């Protein structure tokens, strides 16, 4: 998202991490997997699920108004996971975007009123809604074969997902990716496939842009789904889908990809109805 600061290996504020750790390090803690809500089962083979595993913080990957993303390393013997932990801030330090277009009613009058008024309790409910929605949507999309990071676990206001990148740094966002000649049409085509699959499974991203798509090993991944909505059940669903398509086509045309937002939107909507 444009309002977030992206920390890359070339930035002076980037916090690198050391691939090896000392088992006597006091910052090493018990794995948090056991006590968390888990992603789609069975998990991929690379996921460390054993309670005997340990983990350590490796620094900040990204900062935002509502949440920060931290790098976490989890180990069990020689097995090693790098995970991205998205942590929503406390109500005191949180600055939510205007989410009125995405908001869902909880069915509880007092809760809905608190959310609409933006009280401290309401902001807490909103954070809970966002992280729960993102975890649920990522799980459904990953299971459907959409190119998204695997959601490893959820605990309170923290969502931990598959880290895309390596020891040298995180995968770049599409807006910052250095593209090879002729790569833009392929990435655009991958994004279209992802949009169609999302729509076919009742999901509209709602805030799609080159800032929330990652490129890793030639593959495009969609990220940041807290505001995702159903295209039919949500009153703003189809309008948000049109905006997502327009944003994608704007990027495509800037990179020489011939595309028509109206035609593409009609194609994507065709898988819904």
Secondary structure, 3 states (H helix, E strand, C coil): CCCCEECCCCCCCCCCCCCCCCCCCCCCEECCCCCCEECCCCCCCCCCCCCCCEEEEEEEEEECCCEEEEEEEEEECCEEEEEEEEEECCCCCCCCCCCCCCCCCCCCHHHHHHHHHCCHHHHHHHHHHHHHHHHHHHHHHHHCCCCECCEEEEECCEEEEECCEECCEECEECCCCCCCCCHHHHHHHHHHHHHHHHHHCCCECCCCCHHHEEEECCEEEECCCCCCECCCCCCCHHHHHHHHHHHHHHHHHHCCCCCCHHHHHHHHHHCCC
